[in-house]
Amino acid sequence: MSRTDKTKPLWVRQREHGAVALHDHSHGPCDLPPEPTRATPDTRCRWAHPHSVPMGHGCCSGCQKRGCTAEWQQYVKAGNRRRRHADRLLTHLWVREANSR
């Protein structure tokens, strides 16, 4: 099995990151399995990954739409830029302090 979250099977991600129960009681009582299983159950109620539920949010793969990816990249770049700038200022201060001794 792969070691990255991106390529783990869905049932493994469901167990690790908290699967969401989807209930369908239209034709009888709840028949939800006690936990996510490897095989797809033939039940009406089932476990789902948080990404498959509207307004759900998980941590494995995130939004894979092009707009989300571009927005995230801009956010990370801006954060990195701020961090680099702050680190550069600190380095200059340390150099000045070291040279003044």
NORFENWO-V323400 format. One record per pair of residues at least 12 apart in sequence whose C-alpha atoms are under 8 Angstrom apart, sorted by the first residue. I is the first residue (numbers start at 1). J is the second residue. Records with the same first field share a line. If there is no record, write none. Layout:
I = J  J
This chain:
5 = 60  61
6 = 60  61
10 = 49
11 = 36  37  38
12 = 38
13 = 49  60
14 = 36  47  48  49
15 = 35  36
17 = 58  59
18 = 49  50
19 = 36  47  48  49  50
20 = 47  48  49  50  53
21 = 45  46  47  48
22 = 45  46  47  48
23 = 44  45  46
24 = 44  45
25 = 44  45
30 = 44  45
31 = 43  44  45
32 = 44  45  46  47
33 = 45  46  47
35 = 47
